[in-house]
Amino acid sequence: MKFGRKHVADKREELTSRSAMFGKTAGVTALRIGFALMLAFFVCAACLVFGTVRGIIDDAPDISQVNIMPLGNASFIYDSEGNELQKLTGAEGNRVSISIDEIPIDMQHAIVAIEDARFYEHNGIDPSGILRAFVVGVGNGFHFTEGASTITQQLLKNNVFTDWMSETRLESFKRKLQEQYLAVELEKELTAQGENAKEVILENYLNTINLGSGCYGIQTAAQTYFGKDAKDLTLSECAVLAAIPQAPTRYNPINHPENNATRREKVLRNMKEQNYITEAEYQEALNDNVYDRIAMHTETQAESIPYSYFIDEVITQLISDLMTQKGYTEVQAKNVVYSGGLKIYTTQDSYIQSVLEEEFQNEENFPSNVQYGLDWAMTVEQADGETQNYSKEMLQLYFRNQDSTFDLLFDSKEEAQSYVDQYKASVVGEGDLIIGERINFTLQPQASMTIIDQQTGYVKAIVGGRGEKTASLTLNRATDSYSQPGSTFKILATYGPALDLGEITLSTVIEDEAYSYENGQPVRNSDGRYHGNVTVREAIVHSYNIPAVKTLTQITPAAGFEYLTKLGFTKLNAADDAIQPLAIGGMHNGVSNLELTAAYACIANGGKYNSPIFYTKVTDSKGNVLIDNTNRTSTQVFKSSTASLLTSVMEDVVERGTGTACQIPNMHVAGKTGTTNEYKDLVFSGFTPYYTATIWTAYDSHAAFPESNRDFHKRLWAKVMTRIHEGLPDVEFTMSSTVKEVTICTESGLLARSDCPSTKVEYYALADIPTERCKGHYVAPTPTPTPEATPTPTLEPTTAPTPIPSEDPSSEGGTESSGETDANLTPTPSPDDGTVDSGVSPSSEP
């Protein structure tokens, strides 16, 4: 080894030489640069991550705009007395939100114990929970299955980030970051507002969660599984419900009680370990045979009952009103109705509705020869891949080619099914596949009825079909079916307008004679006869067609049509319907039962028309009024005098005319009958001092009623009205102060004198009272015919004949017979009800 001085010096020189120093410096510099680059990389990465996170957080919803309340709540419908009628729920709207004070403390503790043990300690996020989930995920090969979301985060996920079920991995990452940020901000914001943040969050969470069987929120689940309110739940029952949210299908206590029991035990064990319950309470709850109670309750629950016809119409009208008044789309309106937590206060009288439903389900009220209508459709995928649809109309056409009278009416369901089978056999070939078929059998004839309080326009009850209702939102014949109303329209389109315009009075005489429409088609009465001179009153009482057509022709169909437009008929068209047949109900599209009832209610209400109303008020989930239906105004369509005159004559219709079968005990009734050609529709619209009601009966296939079945609807109307008027005092209809009773001579139609042989009382509007008094009743004596002369014996030609005096008694008075006929000597008697000079008369016929 070289340790000499020279060697050491050489070595020192070598180490301190420029090249060596440069090499060393270069190494250090490279190391420093590498470190700096690495540091820069991490700084940049950190800045990038920070910027990304900051951007994601900045993109989060503003905490002041976040709504953590459940998005869907059940809506409720109430009757006129405030009694609950129906609960409406959407796909995720079967929820009834309640306050934290109504949620048992055991329920609160149970959900916290199983879902978020440190809920009362953290500030919205749980760092230890996040760390635990990360460690477990790494240990499972980076399969992160352990949840770390707090109750606050879950609430935000369900009510703010509602699209989480369809998000990508990147979107999921973004959402979770925003959840964590908002969870902290939410608790800070609630605390700053002076709220108990934990209670507010827990309340909304327990009102939000899916608890299986279509239940959302704790109140609905308590009612579904246990038949009680949430506030009455026991510890054991709370544990059952707390076990569900993690997997609502798997832990459903009805379908999978064993799975629920396993998780329920974990809930109770967690509660005990977290000191929410004692050992004794734990054991007691664990030993509770809660699942037997659940099974018994669900077995005894009534099957889902279809909505009534009244509820159907409330829903239909409310959706329409939300669209027209609030600007909602149809989808939005339906979502609000079914999931908006609305309270809908209706006009329904539940007793009257129950009477209607009972009587329309009672087969004794209908013809004994029950028939069935067929509603059928089928879709077939043919062997060549083409799809073909078939309908009842196609079936009818097929059999009509064999039998021209085939009308889709059958004596039994079996007979109807046999025709369906025959038709299917004829159209379904080898290799064809039936991919859809619908078949329903409907009792025939069908019927509908509407009852309205004429003072308000409030619909008190409605039925849209005969027999048991089997589905919700089905055909409502009282509101959805439009038909010709027959003679009920004589009052509304003809006599009402003519009286209102002062063109006629009830004593105006019209000649019931051969008469034709302007197109030459003859007008005929239902009995095929002419009745000579008849008053307007008698023409209405006996429902003669010709006087009605003559009257409308006099005032013009346009004038009658104008009145109808004010009475709420929606499908009339001036171009098609302002014609002479309108006088007796002839039109293109027809009217509905509801519309006709509202129009007659106008007469019962002194000529004031009220639109028919099914609900008075709707409030949202916070109690704010969404729609107020009580501020509608009435329209004066007829003068009060006209309404009184029409009421008077329609009382006669019921007392002695075509509506005698509609009399009800100890109650004043006024109304008008109506039938259409070949008796295809049978109608009666009438009213008492309390209610207005219309009954409408027809075959869905538009078949004609046999003669033996043309009055049952009147008896059914009377039966319903008798029941709903029980206990109500009989009062007379209010007579307008602008109407006066006048005694007239039935022969002259003028104001009666004391010596008039026959008089009657008639009602007149003050402006139409006759002013001329009867001039007396002189009757010329009837001349006595001159007897034939007695033959005189033949005398001699030289003897002149001797004249024989006449034996005519009139010669005694020195007056000889004038030779005029009796018809010229005796005045033509006036009709029994008298006449007036003005108005429609044979001399002024069109």
FENZI-V481135 format. One record per residue. N is the residue number from 1. RES is the residue in one small letter. SS is DSSP state (H for helix, E for strand, L for the rest). PHI is phi in whole degrees, 0 to 359 (999 if undefined). Layout:
<<N & RES & SS & PHI> <N & RES & SS & PHI>>
This chain:
<<1 & m & L & 999> <2 & k & L & 254> <3 & f & L & 241> <4 & g & L & 289> <5 & r & H & 299> <6 & k & H & 296> <7 & h & H & 295> <8 & v & H & 296> <9 & a & H & 296> <10 & d & H & 299> <11 & k & H & 293> <12 & r & H & 297> <13 & e & H & 296> <14 & e & H & 296> <15 & l & H & 287> <16 & t & L & 262> <17 & s & L & 292> <18 & r & H & 299> <19 & s & H & 293> <20 & a & H & 294> <21 & m & H & 299> <22 & f & H & 295> <23 & g & H & 296> <24 & k & H & 294> <25 & t & H & 297> <26 & a & H & 298> <27 & g & H & 295> <28 & v & H & 296> <29 & t & H & 298> <30 & a & H & 298> <31 & l & H & 296> <32 & r & H & 295> <33 & i & H & 297> <34 & g & H & 299> <35 & f & H & 296> <36 & a & H & 295> <37 & l & H & 297> <38 & m & H & 296> <39 & l & H & 296> <40 & a & H & 297> <41 & f & H & 300> <42 & f & H & 294> <43 & v & H & 296> <44 & c & H & 297> <45 & a & H & 297> <46 & a & H & 297> <47 & c & H & 297> <48 & l & H & 295> <49 & v & H & 297> <50 & f & H & 299> <51 & g & H & 296> <52 & t & H & 296> <53 & v & H & 299> <54 & r & H & 299> <55 & g & H & 295> <56 & i & H & 296> <57 & i & H & 295> <58 & d & H & 296> <59 & d & L & 277> <60 & a & L & 292> <61 & p & L & 301> <62 & d & L & 295> <63 & i & H & 302> <64 & s & H & 288> <65 & q & H & 259> <66 & v & L & 287> <67 & n & L & 247> <68 & i & L & 267> <69 & m & L & 287> <70 & p & L & 304> <71 & l & L & 279> <72 & g & L & 226> <73 & n & E & 231> <74 & a & L & 298> <75 & s & E & 259> <76 & f & E & 232> <77 & i & E & 247> <78 & y & E & 238> <79 & d & L & 277> <80 & s & L & 293> <81 & e & L & 262> <82 & g & L & 88> <83 & n & L & 278> <84 & e & E & 293> <85 & l & E & 257> <86 & q & E & 205> <87 & k & E & 255> <88 & l & E & 251> <89 & t & L & 224> <90 & g & L & 262> <91 & a & L & 302> <92 & e & L & 235> <93 & g & L & 245> <94 & n & L & 279> <95 & r & E & 218> <96 & v & L & 233> <97 & s & L & 285> <98 & i & L & 229> <99 & s & L & 277> <100 & i & H & 299> <101 & d & H & 293> <102 & e & H & 265> <103 & i & L & 256> <104 & p & L & 303> <105 & i & H & 299> <106 & d & H & 298> <107 & m & H & 292> <108 & q & H & 297> <109 & h & H & 291> <110 & a & H & 296> <111 & i & H & 289> <112 & v & H & 292> <113 & a & H & 299> <114 & i & H & 264> <115 & e & H & 254> <116 & d & L & 197> <117 & a & L & 299> <118 & r & L & 260> <119 & f & L & 305> <120 & y & L & 281> <121 & e & L & 253> <122 & h & L & 278> <123 & n & L & 255> <124 & g & L & 127> <125 & i & L & 233> <126 & d & L & 239> <127 & p & H & 305> <128 & s & H & 295> <129 & g & H & 291> <130 & i & H & 295> <131 & l & H & 298> <132 & r & H & 300> <133 & a & H & 296> <134 & f & H & 294> <135 & v & H & 299> <136 & v & H & 296> <137 & g & H & 294> <138 & v & H & 296> <139 & g & H & 294> <140 & n & L & 263> <141 & g & L & 74> <142 & f & L & 65> <143 & h & L & 260> <144 & f & L & 271> <145 & t & L & 256> <146 & e & L & 278> <147 & g & L & 277> <148 & a & L & 231> <149 & s & L & 286> <150 & t & L & 277> <151 & i & H & 300> <152 & t & H & 298> <153 & q & H & 295> <154 & q & H & 296> <155 & l & H & 298> <156 & l & H & 295> <157 & k & H & 298> <158 & n & H & 284> <159 & n & H & 250> <160 & v & L & 244> <161 & f & L & 265> <162 & t & L & 283> <163 & d & L & 262> <164 & w & H & 295> <165 & m & H & 291> <166 & s & H & 244> <167 & e & L & 274> <168 & t & L & 278> <169 & r & H & 298> <170 & l & H & 296> <171 & e & H & 295> <172 & s & H & 295> <173 & f & H & 299> <174 & k & H & 300> <175 & r & H & 296> <176 & k & H & 294> <177 & l & H & 297> <178 & q & H & 294> <179 & e & H & 302> <180 & q & H & 296> <181 & y & H & 298> <182 & l & H & 292> <183 & a & H & 300> <184 & v & H & 293> <185 & e & H & 297> <186 & l & H & 298> <187 & e & H & 294> <188 & k & H & 295> <189 & e & H & 296> <190 & l & H & 296> <191 & t & H & 295> <192 & a & H & 297> <193 & q & L & 277> <194 & g & L & 84> <195 & e & L & 273> <196 & n & L & 276> <197 & a & H & 304> <198 & k & H & 295> <199 & e & H & 292> <200 & v & H & 298> <201 & i & H & 294> <202 & l & H & 294> <203 & e & H & 301> <204 & n & H & 291> <205 & y & H & 296> <206 & l & H & 290> <207 & n & H & 273> <208 & t & H & 261> <209 & i & L & 300> <210 & n & E & 280> <211 & l & L & 244> <212 & g & L & 77> <213 & s & L & 56> <214 & g & L & 75> <215 & c & L & 264> <216 & y & E & 236> <217 & g & L & 92> <218 & i & H & 291> <219 & q & H & 294> <220 & t & H & 296> <221 & a & H & 295> <222 & a & H & 298> <223 & q & H & 289> <224 & t & H & 288> <225 & y & H & 272> <226 & f & H & 236> <227 & g & L & 68> <228 & k & L & 216> <229 & d & L & 282> <230 & a & H & 301> <231 & k & H & 296> <232 & d & H & 259> <233 & l & L & 291> <234 & t & L & 272> <235 & l & H & 301> <236 & s & H & 300> <237 & e & H & 290> <238 & c & H & 298> <239 & a & H & 294> <240 & v & H & 302> <241 & l & H & 289> <242 & a & H & 294> <243 & a & L & 284> <244 & i & L & 278> <245 & p & H & 304> <246 & q & H & 300> <247 & a & H & 206> <248 & p & L & 303> <249 & t & L & 281> <250 & r & L & 296> <251 & y & L & 257> <252 & n & L & 297> <253 & p & L & 287> <254 & i & L & 274> <255 & n & L & 275> <256 & h & L & 224> <257 & p & H & 297> <258 & e & H & 292> <259 & n & H & 294> <260 & n & H & 297> <261 & a & H & 298> <262 & t & H & 297> <263 & r & H & 286> <264 & r & H & 299> <265 & e & H & 298> <266 & k & H & 295> <267 & v & H & 301> <268 & l & H & 295> <269 & r & H & 295> <270 & n & H & 298> <271 & m & H & 298> <272 & k & H & 292> <273 & e & H & 294> <274 & q & L & 267> <275 & n & L & 66> <276 & y & L & 274> <277 & i & L & 224> <278 & t & L & 270> <279 & e & H & 299> <280 & a & H & 295> <281 & e & H & 294> <282 & y & H & 298> <283 & q & H & 294> <284 & e & H & 297> <285 & a & H & 292> <286 & l & H & 296> <287 & n & L & 272> <288 & d & L & 288> <289 & n & L & 275> <290 & v & H & 291> <291 & y & H & 287> <292 & d & H & 294> <293 & r & H & 294> <294 & i & H & 297> <295 & a & H & 298> <296 & m & H & 296> <297 & h & H & 293> <298 & t & H & 292> <299 & e & H & 290> <300 & t & H & 273> <301 & q & L & 295> <302 & a & L & 294> <303 & e & L & 297> <304 & s & L & 302> <305 & i & L & 265> <306 & p & L & 299> <307 & y & L & 300> <308 & s & L & 287> <309 & y & H & 298> <310 & f & H & 295> <311 & i & H & 298> <312 & d & H & 308> <313 & e & H & 288> <314 & v & H & 301> <315 & i & H & 298> <316 & t & H & 299> <317 & q & H & 291> <318 & l & H & 294> <319 & i & H & 300> <320 & s & H & 298> <321 & d & H & 293> <322 & l & H & 296> <323 & m & H & 287> <324 & t & H & 278> <325 & q & H & 268> <326 & k & H & 249> <327 & g & L & 76> <328 & y & L & 288> <329 & t & L & 285> <330 & e & H & 297> <331 & v & H & 296> <332 & q & H & 299> <333 & a & H & 298> <334 & k & H & 294> <335 & n & H & 298> <336 & v & H & 294> <337 & v & H & 296> <338 & y & H & 269> <339 & s & H & 226> <340 & g & E & 264> <341 & g & L & 65> <342 & l & L & 283> <343 & k & E & 242> <344 & i & E & 247> <345 & y & E & 260> <346 & t & E & 260> <347 & t & L & 265> <348 & q & L & 295> <349 & d & L & 266> <350 & s & H & 297> <351 & y & H & 292> <352 & i & H & 297> <353 & q & H & 298> <354 & s & H & 293> <355 & v & H & 297> <356 & l & H & 302> <357 & e & H & 295> <358 & e & H & 297> <359 & e & H & 289> <360 & f & H & 278> <361 & q & L & 259> <362 & n & L & 271> <363 & e & H & 294> <364 & e & H & 293> <365 & n & H & 274> <366 & f & L & 238> <367 & p & L & 306> <368 & s & L & 289> <369 & n & L & 277> <370 & v & L & 293> <371 & q & E & 233> <372 & y & E & 233> <373 & g & E & 268> <374 & l & E & 244> <375 & d & E & 240> <376 & w & E & 216> <377 & a & E & 206> <378 & m & E & 210> <379 & t & E & 238> <380 & v & E & 236> <381 & e & E & 266> <382 & q & L & 284> <383 & a & L & 300> <384 & d & L & 274> <385 & g & L & 95> <386 & e & L & 286> <387 & t & E & 254> <388 & q & E & 233> <389 & n & E & 258> <390 & y & E & 233> <391 & s & E & 228> <392 & k & H & 295> <393 & e & H & 294> <394 & m & H & 292> <395 & l & H & 298> <396 & q & H & 298> <397 & l & H & 298> <398 & y & H & 300> <399 & f & H & 280> <400 & r & H & 290> <401 & n & L & 292> <402 & q & L & 259> <403 & d & L & 215> <404 & s & L & 295> <405 & t & L & 265> <406 & f & L & 299> <407 & d & L & 228> <408 & l & L & 62> <409 & l & E & 248> <410 & f & E & 229> <411 & d & L & 279> <412 & s & L & 203> <413 & k & H & 295> <414 & e & H & 296> <415 & e & H & 296> <416 & a & H & 299> <417 & q & H & 298> <418 & s & H & 296> <419 & y & H & 291> <420 & v & H & 298> <421 & d & H & 297> <422 & q & H & 298> <423 & y & H & 292> <424 & k & H & 298> <425 & a & H & 297> <426 & s & H & 276> <427 & v & H & 247> <428 & v & L & 267> <429 & g & L & 264> <430 & e & L & 294> <431 & g & L & 90> <432 & d & L & 282> <433 & l & E & 232> <434 & i & E & 281> <435 & i & E & 257> <436 & g & E & 190> <437 & e & E & 208> <438 & r & E & 230> <439 & i & E & 216> <440 & n & E & 222> <441 & f & E & 245> <442 & t & E & 240> <443 & l & E & 302> <444 & q & E & 225> <445 & p & L & 288> <446 & q & E & 260> <447 & a & E & 205> <448 & s & E & 213> <449 & m & E & 206> <450 & t & E & 232> <451 & i & E & 234> <452 & i & E & 234> <453 & d & E & 279> <454 & q & L & 295> <455 & q & L & 291> <456 & t & L & 242> <457 & g & L & 82> <458 & y & E & 287> <459 & v & E & 283> <460 & k & E & 269> <461 & a & E & 195> <462 & i & E & 202> <463 & v & E & 229> <464 & g & L & 248> <465 & g & L & 183> <466 & r & L & 270> <467 & g & L & 87> <468 & e & L & 288> <469 & k & L & 278> <470 & t & L & 251> <471 & a & L & 206> <472 & s & L & 271> <473 & l & L & 54> <474 & t & L & 265> <475 & l & L & 303> <476 & n & L & 250> <477 & r & L & 293> <478 & a & L & 281> <479 & t & L & 239> <480 & d & L & 261> <481 & s & L & 263> <482 & y & L & 240> <483 & s & E & 218> <484 & q & L & 289> <485 & p & L & 270> <486 & g & L & 62> <487 & s & L & 289> <488 & t & H & 298> <489 & f & H & 281> <490 & k & H & 301> <491 & i & H & 290> <492 & l & H & 277> <493 & a & H & 264> <494 & t & H & 238> <495 & y & H & 291> <496 & g & H & 300> <497 & p & H & 300> <498 & a & H & 295> <499 & l & H & 294> <500 & d & H & 295> <501 & l & L & 274> <502 & g & L & 75> <503 & e & L & 277> <504 & i & L & 218> <505 & t & L & 235> <506 & l & L & 292> <507 & s & L & 259> <508 & t & L & 300> <509 & v & E & 263> <510 & i & E & 236> <511 & e & E & 276> <512 & d & E & 273> <513 & e & L & 217> <514 & a & L & 302> <515 & y & E & 205> <516 & s & E & 230> <517 & y & L & 294> <518 & e & L & 297> <519 & n & L & 275> <520 & g & L & 93> <521 & q & L & 288> <522 & p & E & 288> <523 & v & E & 265> <524 & r & L & 233> <525 & n & L & 280> <526 & s & L & 294> <527 & d & L & 269> <528 & g & L & 73> <529 & r & L & 238> <530 & y & L & 250> <531 & h & L & 239> <532 & g & E & 69> <533 & n & E & 288> <534 & v & E & 227> <535 & t & E & 281> <536 & v & H & 301> <537 & r & H & 302> <538 & e & H & 290> <539 & a & H & 296> <540 & i & H & 286> <541 & v & H & 303> <542 & h & L & 260> <543 & s & L & 56> <544 & y & L & 282> <545 & n & H & 279> <546 & i & H & 298> <547 & p & H & 301> <548 & a & H & 294> <549 & v & H & 295> <550 & k & H & 300> <551 & t & H & 293> <552 & l & H & 297> <553 & t & H & 297> <554 & q & H & 295> <555 & i & H & 276> <556 & t & L & 84> <557 & p & H & 302> <558 & a & H & 297> <559 & a & H & 294> <560 & g & H & 296> <561 & f & H & 297> <562 & e & H & 299> <563 & y & H & 295> <564 & l & H & 296> <565 & t & H & 295> <566 & k & L & 276> <567 & l & L & 260> <568 & g & L & 85> <569 & f & L & 278> <570 & t & L & 267> <571 & k & L & 253> <572 & l & L & 281> <573 & n & L & 226> <574 & a & H & 301> <575 & a & H & 295> <576 & d & H & 262> <577 & d & H & 249> <578 & a & L & 278> <579 & i & L & 225> <580 & q & H & 302> <581 & p & H & 301> <582 & l & H & 303> <583 & a & H & 303> <584 & i & H & 242> <585 & g & L & 91> <586 & g & L & 277> <587 & m & L & 200> <588 & h & L & 276> <589 & n & L & 263> <590 & g & L & 88> <591 & v & E & 228> <592 & s & L & 262> <593 & n & H & 302> <594 & l & H & 300> <595 & e & H & 297> <596 & l & H & 294> <597 & t & H & 297> <598 & a & H & 296> <599 & a & H & 292> <600 & y & H & 289> <601 & a & H & 296> <602 & c & H & 299> <603 & i & H & 295> <604 & a & H & 295> <605 & n & L & 258> <606 & g & L & 72> <607 & g & L & 91> <608 & k & E & 266> <609 & y & E & 266> <610 & n & L & 244> <611 & s & L & 299> <612 & p & L & 295> <613 & i & E & 240> <614 & f & L & 257> <615 & y & E & 217> <616 & t & E & 262> <617 & k & E & 204> <618 & v & E & 229> <619 & t & E & 245> <620 & d & L & 275> <621 & s & L & 294> <622 & k & L & 261> <623 & g & L & 90> <624 & n & L & 284> <625 & v & E & 287> <626 & l & E & 271> <627 & i & E & 222> <628 & d & E & 248> <629 & n & L & 262> <630 & t & L & 268> <631 & n & L & 262> <632 & r & L & 285> <633 & t & L & 256> <634 & s & L & 277> <635 & t & E & 243> <636 & q & E & 280> <637 & v & L & 272> <638 & f & L & 250> <639 & k & L & 299> <640 & s & H & 300> <641 & s & H & 295> <642 & t & H & 297> <643 & a & H & 299> <644 & s & H & 293> <645 & l & H & 294> <646 & l & H & 295> <647 & t & H & 298> <648 & s & H & 301> <649 & v & H & 288> <650 & m & H & 285> <651 & e & H & 297> <652 & d & H & 295> <653 & v & H & 303> <654 & v & H & 280> <655 & e & H & 283> <656 & r & H & 212> <657 & g & L & 250> <658 & t & L & 282> <659 & g & L & 246> <660 & t & H & 298> <661 & a & H & 290> <662 & c & H & 262> <663 & q & L & 292> <664 & i & L & 235> <665 & p & L & 298> <666 & n & L & 55> <667 & m & L & 207> <668 & h & L & 289> <669 & v & L & 224> <670 & a & E & 228> <671 & g & E & 181> <672 & k & E & 216> <673 & t & E & 274> <674 & g & E & 204> <675 & t & E & 224> <676 & t & L & 251> <677 & n & H & 308> <678 & e & H & 61> <679 & y & H & 56> <680 & k & L & 274> <681 & d & E & 229> <682 & l & E & 240> <683 & v & E & 226> <684 & f & E & 218> <685 & s & E & 244> <686 & g & E & 205> <687 & f & E & 208> <688 & t & L & 244> <689 & p & L & 296> <690 & y & L & 249> <691 & y & L & 223> <692 & t & E & 247> <693 & a & E & 215> <694 & t & E & 233> <695 & i & E & 243> <696 & w & E & 223> <697 & t & E & 234> <698 & a & E & 191> <699 & y & L & 276> <700 & d & L & 299> <701 & s & L & 271> <702 & h & L & 66> <703 & a & L & 287> <704 & a & L & 274> <705 & f & L & 280> <706 & p & L & 293> <707 & e & H & 302> <708 & s & H & 287> <709 & n & H & 241> <710 & r & L & 255> <711 & d & L & 232> <712 & f & H & 298> <713 & h & H & 293> <714 & k & H & 292> <715 & r & H & 295> <716 & l & H & 293> <717 & w & H & 302> <718 & a & H & 295> <719 & k & H & 294> <720 & v & H & 297> <721 & m & H & 292> <722 & t & H & 298> <723 & r & H & 294> <724 & i & H & 281> <725 & h & L & 260> <726 & e & L & 300> <727 & g & L & 88> <728 & l & L & 270> <729 & p & L & 290> <730 & d & L & 280> <731 & v & L & 236> <732 & e & L & 282> <733 & f & L & 294> <734 & t & L & 289> <735 & m & L & 265> <736 & s & L & 300> <737 & s & L & 292> <738 & t & L & 265> <739 & v & E & 241> <740 & k & E & 229> <741 & e & E & 281> <742 & v & E & 225> <743 & t & E & 268> <744 & i & E & 239> <745 & c & E & 281> <746 & t & L & 288> <747 & e & L & 271> <748 & s & L & 262> <749 & g & L & 76> <750 & l & L & 260> <751 & l & E & 304> <752 & a & L & 286> <753 & r & L & 257> <754 & s & L & 295> <755 & d & L & 260> <756 & c & L & 291> <757 & p & L & 291> <758 & s & L & 217> <759 & t & E & 227> <760 & k & E & 208> <761 & v & E & 262> <762 & e & E & 228> <763 & y & E & 261> <764 & y & E & 222> <765 & a & E & 294> <766 & l & H & 305> <767 & a & H & 286> <768 & d & H & 247> <769 & i & L & 294> <770 & p & L & 301> <771 & t & L & 251> <772 & e & L & 267> <773 & r & E & 267> <774 & c & L & 303> <775 & k & L & 268> <776 & g & L & 113> <777 & h & L & 224> <778 & y & L & 291> <779 & v & L & 240> <780 & a & L & 296> <781 & p & L & 296> <782 & t & L & 275> <783 & p & L & 297> <784 & t & L & 272> <785 & p & L & 298> <786 & t & L & 285> <787 & p & L & 286> <788 & e & L & 292> <789 & a & L & 291> <790 & t & L & 284> <791 & p & L & 300> <792 & t & L & 260> <793 & p & L & 300> <794 & t & L & 287> <795 & l & L & 259> <796 & e & L & 295> <797 & p & L & 301> <798 & t & L & 280> <799 & t & L & 261> <800 & a & L & 286> <801 & p & L & 292> <802 & t & L & 257> <803 & p & L & 295> <804 & i & L & 256> <805 & p & L & 292> <806 & s & L & 292> <807 & e & L & 259> <808 & d & L & 296> <809 & p & H & 306> <810 & s & H & 292> <811 & s & H & 291> <812 & e & H & 291> <813 & g & H & 268> <814 & g & L & 78> <815 & t & L & 241> <816 & e & L & 266> <817 & s & L & 298> <818 & s & L & 278> <819 & g & L & 83> <820 & e & L & 282> <821 & t & L & 284> <822 & d & H & 301> <823 & a & H & 297> <824 & n & H & 279> <825 & l & H & 268> <826 & t & L & 250> <827 & p & L & 296> <828 & t & L & 289> <829 & p & L & 294> <830 & s & L & 279> <831 & p & L & 301> <832 & d & L & 302> <833 & d & L & 272> <834 & g & L & 84> <835 & t & L & 226> <836 & v & L & 230> <837 & d & L & 286> <838 & s & L & 265> <839 & g & L & 100> <840 & v & L & 284> <841 & s & L & 214> <842 & p & H & 304> <843 & s & H & 284> <844 & s & H & 240> <845 & e & L & 295> <846 & p & L & 298>>
